[in-house]
Amino acid sequence: MIGYRVTKAQLESLIEAESPGWLQKAALRTAGFRQKNCYEESSTIWSDVKAVFMCLQGDCKCAYCERKLESIDFGKIEQDVEHFRPKGRIRAWRLPKALKELGIKATAVPDEDRGYFLLPYHPFNYSAACKPCNTLLKKDYFPIAGEYDLTGDDPAQLHVKERPLLVCPVGDFDDAPEDLIRFYGVSPQAVAQGGYDRERALVTIEFFKLDDEAKRKNLLRERAIVIIALYPQLEKLADGATGGAKVEAQQLVDGFTSPKSAHTNCARSFSDLFRKNRAEAKAVCDRAFQLIISIS
C-alpha cells in the first residue's frame, strides 16, 4: 500500500469536475439517512465518481494490494467503489490466532442493524479496490481497537476515537501507509516494533492477505517481477553508468518507484535496501527469481 494524500476540498473539486452536482445529491441523500437514523435507499450514485478514485490511485491501481488494473474505459468492471467504513451492519472479523498471540485485540462490533449510516456518500469513505480485496476480503468488516461510533459523520474525527486496525490509503487524516508497512523482498512487514502502529500494520497485511503465497500467489509473483527488473537498473547506476545507459536506467528506476506503477511500496523498499546493502539486495533478488520459478 501507498497513500494518496488529498484534502477533502481537493477531492470534492475532483468529484465535482467528474460529476457536476454529485456533491449536492450526496448531501441530500445523507440528510435523508440522518432523518431515518439508518442507511436506506433504492438506488446508489457512488459509481458516478468511481473514475475519480481510479485516477487518484495511480491511474487505476487497487488501493490495498497495489495491483495495476485496466484503464478507466475497460477497468471499471474490475474495481469496486469500496466503503472504508461499512454502510450496513458491521460483521465481526475473526482475529487470526497468530495475531491474538501477539496480544492484538479488536473491539466487539455493535449489535445493531445499521452501520455508518451517515458515511455512504462521504468522499473520505471511498477508495477504488479490486474484486479480491473488496468483494472477497473487505466485505462489511471493520475491525477497530477503540470505540465504535456509528453516528459519526466525519472520518477524520472518527479515526482518533475508533483507532481503526486497517490503514486508510485515501485522504490526509491517516498515517501514510509507507510509514506503517514496508517490504522486505516480496513480503510486507510492519515498520514499528510495537504499539498501535505495529498492530494495525500486521492486521492490514493479514486482513488483505498481502503476504499469502497460497491465496495470492500472483500478487507475490508480480512483486517478484518488479524486483528482478529493478535490480539491474540499480546496479547500473551504482556502477557508474554514463550517457544514455545512465539516463535509461534512471528512467526505469523512476518508473518502477512512481506512484503510478504497480507495487510502488515494494519497489521503493527494494531500492532503499539496495542503497543500504547491495549484497543483501542481490540475495533478495535471487529469492525473487526462485519464487518466479516455483509458482510459474
N, C-alpha and C positions, 0 to 999 in steps of 0.2 A: 504493500500500500504506500501511496504518497498522498500528500494533502493538496487540495485545490483551494487555495486561500482566496476568499472573495468575501466582501462585505455584503450585508443584506441589501444596501442601496444599489450596489453594483449588480447583484443577482437580479433584483427587481427590474433594473434597467434592461438587462438581457432578456428577461421574460417578456417585458412589455414590447420590446422590439420584435420578438418572435411571434407573439400572440397578443396584439393590441386589445386592451380591455380585459385580459385574463385576470389581472390582479383585482379588479373591481368585482368580477364574477366570483372569484375565490373568497373575497371578503363577505359578500352577500351569503354565500353558502355557509361560511364559518359562523356568521351571525345566526343562521338557522339552526346549526348544530348546538350553539350556545343556548338557544331558546328551548330546544328539545332536551338538552342535557345529555346528548348522545350523538354518535355519528349515524346518520341515516339519509340516504339519497338513492334515487333510482338510476342515475347516470353520473358519470365522472368526467372531469375535464383535465386531469393531470397529464394525460398523454399528449395534450396540445403543447406542452412545454418540454417534452422528453428530449427534443433536439438540443435545447439549451444545455442540459446536463451532459449529453453526449459530447457536445463541442467543448464544454468546460473541462471535461475529464480527458484531456489529452487526445482529442479527436477520436472519440469512440472507444475508450477503454473501460473495462469494468472497474467500478470504484474500489472493489475489495481485493480481487485477485490480480488485477492489472493485465488481464488478457486483452489483447488488441482485437476488437471486433470490426465488423464491416462498417462502411461509411453510413451516414445518415440515410441516404437513399435506400440502401439494402439492409442496414443494420438495426432498424427499429424493432424488427421482429425478434432479434437476438437479445435485446435488452429490455428490462422492465424499469419503470419508474419505481424505485424502492423507497418505502417509507421507513426511515430510521427508527422512529417510534411508531409502533403499530396503531393503526386507526381503529381496529376492532379489538376484541378481547385478547389479552396477552396470554400466551401459552408459557408454561413453565419449562425452561430449558434444563435438561438433566446435566448437572455438572459432572464431567468425567472423573473417574476415580483418581487418575493421576493428578488432576488439579486439586481435588479435595485433599489429597495427601500433602500438598504444598500449603495447605491452610487457607485456600481460596474459598470464600463463601459468597453466595448470591442471595439477595433478599427474596423472600417468598412473594410470588406475584399476587396482585389484588384479586379477591374473589368477587369480581364484578363482570357484568355482561357488556362492558364497554372498554375501549382503550383510550388513547389520547385523542378524544373526540374534537378538540379544537386545533389539531395539527394536520389534518388530511391535506390542507392546502397551504401550509407554511413552507416557503421556499427552502428554509434551512432543515426541513424534514425530508428532503428529497436527495436522491442520487440516481445514477443510471447503473444498473447492475446486471450481470449476465444471468441467464436462467439457472445454472447450478448454484450460484451464490445467493440469489434471491428466492427463487421458487422452491428449491430443494433444501437450502440451508437456513436462510434468514427467516422465512415464513413469518409467523407472528410472535417470534421470540424477542425478548429484550431484557437480558439479564443486567441487573444493577447491584451496586454494593451499598447504596444509600436508601433513600425513602421514595417510593413511588408517589407521583403527583399527577393523576390523570386529568386534573382540571387545569393544568398549566398550558399557557399559550405562547411561551417564549422558550425555544430550545436552549438559548444561551443561559437563561436563568435556571432552567431545569437541570442543565449539565452540572451545576455546582451542587444542587440539592440531591440529585439522584445518584451521582457518581457512576455513570454507565461503565459496564465492563466491556463494551465494544467501542472501538475508535470510530469517530465520525470523520470521514475524509473531506466533506464539503463544508466550507464556512470559515469563519475566523475566530470561533469561540472555543474550539477544542485544541488539544495539543497536536502538533504536526505528527502524522503517523511515523515519519522517519526518525523522530526523536524518541519514539517508543519501540519501534520494530526496525531492525536492520537484518541483513542477510550474511550468513557465512556460507559461501558457495550457493547452492540452490535452497538452503534451509533458512527460513525466517527465525529470528531469535529476539528475545526481549533485550532491550538496551539496559534498563535499570536492573540493579542487582537485588532489589527488594521493594516492598511497599506497593501502593496502589498502581503506580505506573507499570510495574512488572506484572502485576496481576491482570490488568486489562490487556496488556500485550499478549500474554500467554492465552487468555480467554479468546481474544480475537483470532489468534493463529489457529487454535483448536476449533473454534466455532465455524470458521470458514474452511477448515481442513486445508490450510495453506501449506502444510508440511506432510500431507498424507500421500505417500508414494503409490499406495494401492488404489485409492479412490480418485486421486487427481494426478495420475501419472503424466498426463500430457502437460499439465501445468508445470511440473518439475522439469519435464523434458524441454519445454520452451525456455526455462531459465538456464538450463544447461547449455542450450544452443547459444544464448546470449553470451555466456561466459567464454565459451570456446571461440566465438567470433571476436570478442573484445580483447582477449589476451594478446594475440599477435600485434594488434594495433598499439596497445600499451607498451609492448616490448619494443616496437619500432621507435616510439617516442623516447623511451628510456635509453635506448642505444644510440640516440643522437641522429635520427633520420633527418635529412635535409631536403630542401627543394619540394618538388611535387610529392614525394613519398611522405614527407612530414605533414604537408597540407592534407593529403588524403587520409592519413592515419588520424589526424586531429579531427577531421570532419566526421569520421566514423565513430570515434570516441564520443564526440559531442552528440552525435545522433543517437547512439545507444543509451546515453545518460540523460537525454532530453525527456521532459515530462510527457512528450507526445509518443514516446516509444513504449513498447510492451516491457513490463518488468523493470521499470526505471529504478526502483529501490534496489533490486538485485544488482543491476549494472553499476550503480553508484557505489554500493557496498564493496563490490569486487574491485572497482577502480581504487577505492581507498585502501583496500588490503594490498593491492599491487604496489602502491606507493610506500606503504609501511614495511612490507615484507615480500619481496619479489619471489623468493624461493617458496614461501608458503602459498602464494597465489598460483604458482606453477603447479603445486601439488593439488590445489583445489580444482584447477583447470583439468588436470589429469583425471580426477574423480568425476568431473562433469562428463568427460569423454566416455568413461566407463559406464556411467549412468545411461548415456545415449545408447550404447551398445546393448545394455541389459534390458531396456524397455522398448527398443525399436520394434 
